[in-house]
Amino acid sequence: GAMGKLKLADGTELNVGGNSAEKKLVDFINDAAKAVDKTTWFTMDRLYFESGKSVLKTASQEQLKNIAAILKANPAVELKLGGYTDNTGDSTGNVTLSQQRAESAKAELVKLGVDAKRLDAEGYGPQYPVAENNTDAGKAQNRRIDVSVTKK
């Protein structure tokens, strides 16, 4: 969606897309009618890792800073970070890699000032794909970090 300003509860403004994960996350947090559940997840669409590793690429910083700002503006909110992989390679190894990636994203948020007690990280490997694993584009979509609000 078109870029626009997203004003947070503490007055901080983020420049995000109209359909961005950040906008969807803030809308969920601010909507009293939306209850915390185990099935509502938001896909972080700009978190990138080095291939086969849990090292976040520099291009991930903008979205991580936005998530940290959202958490700082909403001090009661807690998140679970879910790490996912495509189905290439060993399933057990993919679960380990996805856990390491979720932990890397969590560690980066902690570096940005978020209390670690407000974050949980879990790796799901190739479970819960969001796209077919038979194309490079589909595999790329399945290599992701999603977040779920566990408390608001």
Secondary structure, DSSP 8 states (H G I E B T S, - for coil): --EEEEE-TTS-EEEEETT-HHHHHHHHHH-TTS---SS--EEETT--B-TTS--B-GGGHHHHHHHHHHHHH-TT-EEEEEEE--S-S-HHHHHHHHHHHHHHHHHHHHHTT--GGGEEEEE-TTSS-SS-TTSHHHHHHHSEEEEEEEE-
